């Protein structure tokens, strides 16, 4: 029988990375992933997607800007207390336009690789 599990912040593991974002893994199991994503002030990540995983995140601190769509022209921006959903295979990049560190709590549901780094979005 499984038992509840606690992962302390200092015990979180390394996760697949994208330049510009520091990801830390709390849990990973068949079809799910949970962890954090931290972006320093003024930093823009490289382009990536999360394979067949739907991504749900809660902005815990700072600001979260996401560019996606043709040429990266679709932009949304959230702040502490907001939730964001990123559909599977959505090529995007994240940035932190705030003067303070941005921290998100991230949950992914799906299969395959959790992070796929790419050159950029379609220019369509």
N, CA, C and O of each residue as an XYZ file, in Angstrom:
496
protein
N       0.841     -1.186      0.000
C       0.000      0.000      0.000
C       0.885      1.247      0.000
O       1.865      1.327      0.740
N       0.529      2.197     -0.825
C       1.270      3.455     -0.872
C       0.960      4.301      0.344
O      -0.111      4.208      0.945
N       1.930      5.125      0.686
C       1.768      6.032      1.824
C       1.955      7.458      1.344
O       2.623      7.683      0.335
N       1.375      8.431      2.046
C       1.626      9.832      1.705
C       3.127     10.113      1.752
O       3.873      9.473      2.492
N       3.539     11.064      0.962
C       4.958     11.365      0.826
C       5.180     12.864      0.925
O       4.386     13.651      0.409
N       6.240     13.253      1.576
C       6.626     14.660      1.718
C       7.964     14.863      1.030
O       8.899     14.090      1.239
N       8.056     15.898      0.214
C       9.330     16.285     -0.387
C       9.616     17.706      0.079
O       8.908     18.643     -0.288
N      10.636     17.855      0.874
C      11.010     19.184      1.360
C      11.682     19.974      0.232
O      12.303     19.396     -0.660
N      11.548     21.297      0.285
C      12.070     22.140     -0.796
C      13.550     21.905     -1.053
O      13.992     21.975     -2.200
N      14.319     21.630     -0.019
C      15.754     21.404     -0.202
C      16.061     20.017     -0.758
O      17.197     19.744     -1.145
N      15.059     19.139     -0.802
C      15.263     17.776     -1.293
C      14.724     17.580     -2.710
O      14.798     16.477     -3.252
N      14.183     18.641     -3.311
C      13.664     18.509     -4.674
C      14.800     18.180     -5.626
O      15.930     18.636     -5.448
N      14.485     17.378     -6.645
C      15.514     16.899     -7.557
C      15.667     17.750     -8.795
O      14.867     18.644     -9.071
N      16.725     17.444     -9.539
C      16.945     18.100    -10.822
C      15.869     17.660    -11.800
O      15.327     16.560    -11.689
N      15.571     18.512    -12.744
C      14.552     18.229    -13.750
C      15.111     18.610    -15.115
O      16.141     19.277    -15.206
N      14.431     18.186    -16.171
C      14.825     18.601    -17.518
C      14.802     20.129    -17.588
O      13.868     20.764    -17.099
N      15.823     20.707    -18.193
C      15.976     22.158    -18.185
C      15.823     22.780    -19.570
O      16.045     22.141    -20.598
N      15.440     24.037    -19.553
C      15.429     24.908    -20.725
C      16.227     26.144    -20.327
O      15.997     26.681    -19.243
N      17.158     26.619    -21.159
C      17.900     27.824    -20.785
C      16.959     28.964    -20.384
O      16.013     29.290    -21.102
N      17.236     29.559    -19.230
C      16.453     30.684    -18.724
C      15.484     30.314    -17.617
O      14.980     31.196    -16.922
N      15.211     29.013    -17.436
C      14.281     28.552    -16.403
C      15.000     27.519    -15.540
O      15.654     26.621    -16.070
N      14.887     27.635    -14.235
C      15.405     26.608    -13.339
C      14.230     25.766    -12.862
O      13.382     26.247    -12.110
N      14.177     24.517    -13.296
C      13.104     23.606    -12.875
C      13.632     22.669    -11.809
O      14.762     22.186    -11.881
N      12.779     22.420    -10.807
C      13.084     21.460     -9.742
C      11.906     20.505     -9.655
O      10.752     20.930     -9.709
N      12.189     19.228     -9.521
C      11.160     18.191     -9.521
C      10.840     17.738     -8.106
O      11.734     17.404     -7.329
N       9.540     17.732     -7.780
C       9.089     17.181     -6.504
C       8.643     15.738     -6.703
O       9.055     14.849     -5.957
N       7.799     15.501     -7.713
C       7.272     14.166     -7.985
C       7.239     13.905     -9.483
O       6.995     14.812    -10.279
N       7.485     12.660     -9.855
C       7.343     12.227    -11.236
C       6.906     10.775    -11.215
O       7.533      9.937    -10.566
N       5.832     10.481    -11.925
C       5.320      9.122    -12.018
C       4.684      8.970    -13.394
O       4.554      9.948    -14.130
N       4.296      7.775    -13.736
C       3.662      7.525    -15.024
C       2.523      8.515    -15.260
O       1.509      8.476    -14.562
N       2.690      9.403    -16.244
C       1.632     10.326    -16.629
C       1.521     11.609    -15.835
O       0.652     12.428    -16.131
N       2.369     11.819    -14.831
C       2.288     13.059    -14.044
C       3.683     13.583    -13.695
O       4.656     12.831    -13.641
N       3.747     14.887    -13.462
C       4.980     15.537    -13.032
C       4.582     16.746    -12.197
O       3.633     17.451    -12.541
N       5.299     16.991    -11.103
C       5.041     18.169    -10.262
C       6.376     18.754     -9.829
O       7.314     18.028     -9.499
N       6.442     20.085     -9.836
C       7.658     20.744     -9.408
C       7.521     22.250     -9.456
O       6.414     22.787     -9.441
N       8.649     22.920     -9.515
C       8.674     24.380     -9.567
C       9.463     24.848    -10.785
O      10.300     24.124    -11.324
N       9.176     26.071    -11.199
C       9.932     26.733    -12.265
C      10.249     28.141    -11.777
O       9.353     28.893    -11.396
N      11.523     28.485    -11.792
C      11.974     29.794    -11.319
C      12.669     30.529    -12.461
O      13.505     29.961    -13.164
N      12.311     31.800    -12.633
C      12.922     32.641    -13.666
C      13.379     33.944    -13.027
O      12.606     34.623    -12.351
N      14.626     34.278    -13.246
C      15.194     35.499    -12.673
C      14.621     36.738    -13.370
O      14.129     36.636    -14.494
N      14.678     37.908    -12.717
C      14.152     39.144    -13.312
C      14.771     39.434    -14.687
O      15.983     39.322    -14.871
N      13.919     39.805    -15.640
C      14.374     40.200    -16.957
C      14.815     39.070    -17.873
O      15.217     39.330    -19.007
N      14.753     37.830    -17.420
C      15.232     36.695    -18.217
C      14.125     36.179    -19.138
O      12.954     36.136    -18.760
N      14.522     35.787    -20.358
C      13.630     35.169    -21.342
C      14.170     33.771    -21.616
O      15.354     33.609    -21.912
N      13.312     32.764    -21.518
C      13.753     31.390    -21.733
C      13.923     31.088    -23.219
O      13.533     31.879    -24.078
N      14.506     29.945    -23.498
C      14.561     29.420    -24.866
C      13.185     28.835    -25.212
O      12.368     28.594    -24.323
N      12.940     28.615    -26.484
C      11.681     28.039    -26.957
C      11.641     26.553    -26.611
O      12.659     25.864    -26.678
N      10.461     26.069    -26.243
C      10.308     24.667    -25.872
C       8.829     24.285    -25.869
O       7.959     25.141    -26.030
N       8.555     23.003    -25.685
C       7.190     22.532    -25.415
C       7.294     21.352    -24.467
O       8.391     20.903    -24.134
N       6.154     20.858    -24.039
C       6.145     19.797    -23.030
C       5.551     18.501    -23.569
O       4.836     17.785    -22.869
N       5.866     18.219    -24.835
C       5.437     16.960    -25.439
C       3.942     16.759    -25.314
O       3.161     17.677    -25.561
N       3.549     15.573    -24.934
C       2.133     15.238    -24.798
C       1.584     15.554    -23.412
O       0.532     15.043    -23.028
N       2.287     16.388    -22.665
C       1.830     16.801    -21.333
C       1.032     18.103    -21.403
O       1.470     19.075    -22.018
N      -0.130     18.114    -20.775
C      -0.840     19.363    -20.490
C      -0.134     19.956    -19.276
O       0.177     19.236    -18.327
N       0.121     21.250    -19.297
C       0.817     21.904    -18.190
C      -0.121     22.882    -17.499
O      -0.801     23.679    -18.145
N      -0.144     22.804    -16.177
C      -0.932     23.714    -15.349
C       0.027     24.341    -14.358
O       0.789     23.640    -13.692
N      -0.011     25.663    -14.260
C       0.880     26.278    -13.285
C       0.173     27.373    -12.504
O      -0.771     28.011    -12.968
N       0.673     27.552    -11.313
C       0.195     28.584    -10.400
C       1.364     29.536    -10.180
O       2.440     29.117     -9.753
N       1.151     30.821    -10.471
C       2.206     31.817    -10.281
C       2.237     32.170     -8.795
O       1.341     32.838     -8.280
N       3.287     31.708     -8.121
C       3.403     31.934     -6.679
C       4.020     33.295     -6.358
O       3.659     33.932     -5.369
N       4.955     33.735     -7.206
C       5.631     35.020     -6.955
C       6.061     35.632     -8.278
O       6.354     34.915     -9.235
N       6.099     36.947     -8.329
C       6.580     37.654     -9.506
C       5.560     37.693    -10.626
O       4.354     37.605    -10.397
N       6.069     37.826    -11.844
C       5.220     37.886    -13.054
C       5.644     36.780    -14.001
O       6.806     36.374    -14.020
N       4.693     36.296    -14.784
C       4.922     35.210    -15.728
C       4.391     35.648    -17.079
O       3.195     35.901    -17.227
N       5.271     35.737    -18.064
C       4.871     36.107    -19.430
C       5.123     34.908    -20.320
O       6.185     34.290    -20.248
N       4.142     34.570    -21.168
C       4.241     33.421    -22.055
C       3.962     33.860    -23.478
O       2.930     34.471    -23.756
N       4.891     33.548    -24.389
C       4.727     33.826    -25.814
C       4.560     32.497    -26.531
O       5.311     31.555    -26.277
N       3.572     32.411    -27.434
C       3.324     31.188    -28.189
C       2.672     31.563    -29.520
O       2.574     32.741    -29.861
N       2.230     30.560    -30.261
C       1.544     30.813    -31.527
C       2.499     31.181    -32.635
O       3.712     31.215    -32.428
N       1.960     31.462    -33.829
C       2.795     31.803    -34.983
C       3.719     32.984    -34.673
O       3.262     34.070    -34.316
N       5.009     32.753    -34.814
C       5.978     33.816    -34.563
C       6.048     34.261    -33.115
O       6.707     35.256    -32.813
N       5.384     33.550    -32.208
C       5.376     33.942    -30.799
C       4.515     35.150    -30.515
O       4.712     35.832    -29.509
N       3.544     35.428    -31.406
C       2.737     36.647    -31.280
C       1.611     36.552    -30.249
O       1.063     37.576    -29.841
N       1.262     35.341    -29.824
C       0.221     35.208    -28.794
C       0.889     35.360    -27.435
O       1.766     34.574    -27.078
N       0.476     36.363    -26.683
C       1.131     36.677    -25.414
C       0.099     36.725    -24.298
O      -0.971     37.317    -24.437
N       0.450     36.084    -23.185
C      -0.346     36.264    -21.973
C       0.606     36.538    -20.829
O       1.762     36.116    -20.839
N       0.096     37.253    -19.845
C       0.932     37.613    -18.714
C       0.136     37.466    -17.431
O      -0.966     38.000    -17.304
N       0.710     36.731    -16.475
C       0.062     36.519    -15.193
C       0.933     37.030    -14.067
O       2.120     37.305    -14.241
N       0.316     37.149    -12.919
C       1.041     37.610    -11.734
C       0.713     36.684    -10.571
O      -0.111     35.779    -10.702
N       1.354     36.912     -9.447
C       1.164     36.055     -8.278
C      -0.325     35.862     -8.001
O      -1.093     36.822     -7.938
N      -0.715     34.593     -7.836
C      -2.102     34.244     -7.577
C      -2.861     33.762     -8.799
O      -3.966     33.235     -8.668
N      -2.287     33.933    -10.000
C      -2.940     33.510    -11.237
C      -2.566     32.076    -11.595
O      -1.514     31.575    -11.197
N      -3.448     31.426    -12.354
C      -3.207     30.097    -12.909
C      -3.043     30.212    -14.417
O      -3.643     31.087    -15.041
N      -2.236     29.338    -15.009
C      -2.007     29.296    -16.447
C      -2.108     27.841    -16.901
O      -1.629     26.940    -16.212
N      -2.728     27.609    -18.058
C      -2.771     26.278    -18.681
C      -2.068     26.371    -20.028
O      -2.347     27.264    -20.827
N      -1.154     25.436    -20.268
C      -0.441     25.358    -21.538
C      -0.784     24.008    -22.168
O      -0.390     22.969    -21.638
N      -1.507     24.006    -23.283
C      -1.873     22.735    -23.922
C      -0.636     21.941    -24.378
O       0.422     22.511    -24.642
N      -0.796     20.633    -24.462
C       0.281     19.755    -24.932
C       0.801     20.232    -26.280
O       0.041     20.732    -27.110
N       2.095     20.073    -26.488
C       2.804     20.380    -27.736
C       2.780     21.864    -28.138
O       3.136     22.194    -29.269
N       2.374     22.745    -27.250
C       2.374     24.180    -27.544
C       3.798     24.728    -27.409
O       4.348     24.780    -26.309
N       4.377     25.130    -28.521
C       5.711     25.726    -28.492
C       5.586     27.110    -27.871
O       4.737     27.907    -28.272
N       6.438     27.387    -26.891
C       6.363     28.659    -26.178
C       7.712     29.003    -25.552
O       8.635     28.191    -25.507
N       7.783     30.237    -25.073
C       8.892     30.637    -24.220
C       8.311     31.476    -23.098
O       7.256     32.096    -23.237
N       9.017     31.478    -21.996
C       8.564     32.184    -20.803
C       9.552     33.289    -20.486
O      10.740     33.192    -20.794
N       9.042     34.336    -19.866
C       9.934     35.396    -19.417
C       9.391     35.984    -18.128
O       8.246     35.759    -17.736
N      10.258     36.742    -17.491
C       9.903     37.399    -16.243
C      10.154     38.898    -16.411
O      11.291     39.355    -16.297
N       9.083     39.670    -16.684
C       9.254     41.107    -16.876
C       9.353     41.892    -15.565
O       9.498     43.114    -15.591
N       9.277     41.211    -14.428
C       9.293     41.894    -13.128
C      10.722     42.113    -12.635
O      11.680     41.561    -13.177
N      10.834     42.926    -11.602
C      12.131     43.205    -10.991
C      12.457     42.214     -9.881
O      13.492     42.339     -9.227
N      11.586     41.232     -9.661
C      11.807     40.206     -8.641
C      11.721     38.827     -9.292
O      11.143     38.670    -10.367
N      12.296     37.848     -8.633
C      12.265     36.472     -9.120
C      10.826     35.989     -9.306
O       9.962     36.277     -8.478
N      10.570     35.259    -10.386
C       9.257     34.661    -10.626
C       9.332     33.179    -10.269
O      10.269     32.484    -10.660
N       8.340     32.706     -9.524
C       8.287     31.304     -9.119
C       6.903     30.763     -9.441
O       5.893     31.371     -9.087
N       6.860     29.613    -10.116
C       5.596     28.960    -10.442
C       5.607     27.537     -9.885
O       6.637     26.863     -9.888
N       4.454     27.096     -9.413
C       4.234     25.710     -9.024
C       3.632     25.046    -10.255
O       2.622     25.517    -10.778
N       4.243     23.948    -10.727
C       3.886     23.361    -12.009
C       3.421     21.916    -11.853
O       4.021     21.124    -11.127
N       2.325     21.593    -12.562
C       1.825     20.217    -12.637
C       1.656     19.866    -14.103
O       1.123     20.658    -14.880
N       2.109     18.679    -14.482
C       1.962     18.217    -15.863
C       1.292     16.854    -15.861
O       1.577     16.000    -15.022
N       0.385     16.671    -16.831
C      -0.327     15.411    -16.974
C      -0.203     14.973    -18.425
O      -0.587     15.716    -19.329
N       0.324     13.786    -18.658
C       0.479     13.295    -20.019
C       1.546     12.238    -20.103
O       1.853     11.578    -19.111
N       2.120     12.068    -21.292
C       3.124     11.036    -21.484
C       4.302     11.537    -22.282
O       4.262     12.621    -22.863
N       5.355     10.735    -22.306
C       6.546     11.065    -23.068
C       7.449     12.043    -22.356
O       7.340     12.224    -21.143
N       8.355     12.686    -23.109
C       9.287     13.636    -22.493
C       8.534     14.811    -21.873
O       7.520     15.269    -22.401
N       9.046     15.278    -20.759
C       8.412     16.403    -20.060
C       8.820     17.732    -20.691
O       8.040     18.684    -20.673
N      10.020     17.811    -21.245
C      10.518     19.042    -21.873
C      11.176     18.699    -23.205
O      11.997     17.786    -23.287
N      10.802     19.446    -24.251
C      11.427     19.312    -25.560
C      11.860     20.721    -25.983
O      11.018     21.563    -26.293
N      13.163     20.973    -25.994
C      13.681     22.275    -26.413
C      13.714     22.322    -27.937
O      14.109     21.351    -28.581
N      13.296     23.460    -28.519
C      13.205     23.617    -29.959
C      13.830     24.957    -30.380
O      14.171     25.782    -29.533
N      13.975     25.163    -31.696
C      14.578     26.392    -32.218
C      13.652     27.594    -32.081
O      14.124     28.705    -31.842
N      12.357     27.396    -32.227
C      11.429     28.524    -32.149
C      10.059     28.114    -32.657
O       9.862     26.975    -33.080
N       9.113     29.042    -32.616
C       7.755     28.735    -33.072
C       7.652     28.786    -34.592
O       8.539     29.303    -35.271
N       6.562     28.245    -35.109
C       6.281     28.399    -36.541
C       6.130     29.887    -36.835
O       5.674     30.650    -35.983
N       6.506     30.288    -38.018
C       6.401     31.703    -38.374
C       5.087     32.023    -39.052
O       4.814     33.191    -39.331
N       4.246     31.002    -39.332
C       2.953     31.140    -39.999
C       2.195     32.293    -39.674
O       1.096     32.476    -40.196
